[in-house]
Amino acid sequence: MTTKNHLILLLFSLLFFPTINVLGQSFNEKVTNSKKTWMLGPFRRPSGVNPIISPLESQFFCPMNQKMIKWEEGATFNPAAVLKDGKVVVLYRAEDNTVIGIGKRTSRIGYAESENGVNVSRQGTPVLYPEKDKFTSLDWHGGCEDPRVVVTQSGLYVMLYTGWNRDNPKGESNTPRLCVATSRDLKHWTKHGLAFGKANGGKFKYLECKSASIVTKVQNGKIIVAKVKGHYFMYWGEKAVCAAYSDDLINWTPLLDKQGNLLKLVIPRKGYFDSQLTECGPPALMTKDGIVLIYNGKNSSTGDGDPNYPKGTYAAGQILFDKDNPCKMIDRLDYPFFWPEEDFEKSGQYPDGTVFTEGLVYKKGTFFLYYGCADSFVAVAKFAK
């Protein structure tokens, strides 16, 4: 075959067979995503620093168990992040090591801070956890999971997290649900209960829900909460991307379709990296192009996903929504912009591979993306504008 024919065949392959694998990533992934000028990135892992948070044998007296617990001995992962007084604060999910198996331990929220966004110092005790309070039916004994944190212009920090009432003492149905807490210093938190507890006369009190991404914007060099059409707005959900609005950041109302069901803005796609789940990531960001939502896609475990990535892999995608109509999707990446590559992202509790994005900070012209690795560690990637 002539050299000319070789070139023709190569061009044909690149155009019509997008799943050709080049060093672990599809060729057209670079081409397709590079054309999306609205997307955030590329995000790069700083050399030699990750993971930035790993399990330790820190102890504290657990009010739920009434004894000393090594609260972050089992795993440290799925972090929120926010800028405070020029420092990056990372609020991460930590599991004890009381039992073996995903979803069987108790989760608590730990605190770490960093001057440069990479090297962190940690507080020895958790800042949010199951206590003997009026919220035992929400977080005993599963705990407080997967936080996302935003800050208002007045300096109020709002955390949406998953309360997991596994084996709860009040006998209510075991259901992971979005809960809200607020703080002025990121160390002392006031719990407010269910995010959807009062909506529609209590219709959604027992709704399984998680992963809330409140819309934000960059203002005066930091990310703060934004309003859309006069209301706070968030994307949420795991099996689909849904939406909700609020006037106080505490009580939220889910959006419904014409049939009265939850309005689903985005659903998994057969044949793609997000073929099983589309789970919201860090707070969504309003940009000149629209609202950018970073989300976590799970590749199908049954084989009808993207063959370029292992079954069950969690990788990160991006969606662009209209900033005047936040329910209208304008564009969406067909390939992940971030996926498991490092050993610590493909080992631990979840060996299929996980980069689970939850924290986004803007500091001195650089975006810092904080993510969980294989349900076991916390790592960071950077993108300078």
Secondary structure, DSSP 8 states (H G I E B T S, - for coil): --HHHHHHHHHHHHHH-TT-EETTEEHHHHHHHHT-TTS----B--TTT--SB-----EEEETTTTEEEETTSSEEEEEEEEEETTEEEEEEEEE--SS-STTSS-EEEEEEEESSSSS-EE-SS-SB---SSTTHHHHTTTEEEEEEEEE-TTS-EEEEEEEE-TT-TT-----EEEEEEEESSSSS-EEEEESSTTGGGGTTTT-----EEE-EEEETTEEEE--BTTBEEEEE-SSSBEEEEESSSSSEEE-B-TTSSB--SB---TTSTTSSEEEE-S--EE-SS-EEEEEEEE--SSS-S-TTS-TT-EEEEEEEE-SSSTT-EEEE-SS-SB---SGGGSSTT-TT-BEEEEEEEEETTEEEEEEEETTTEEEEEEEE-
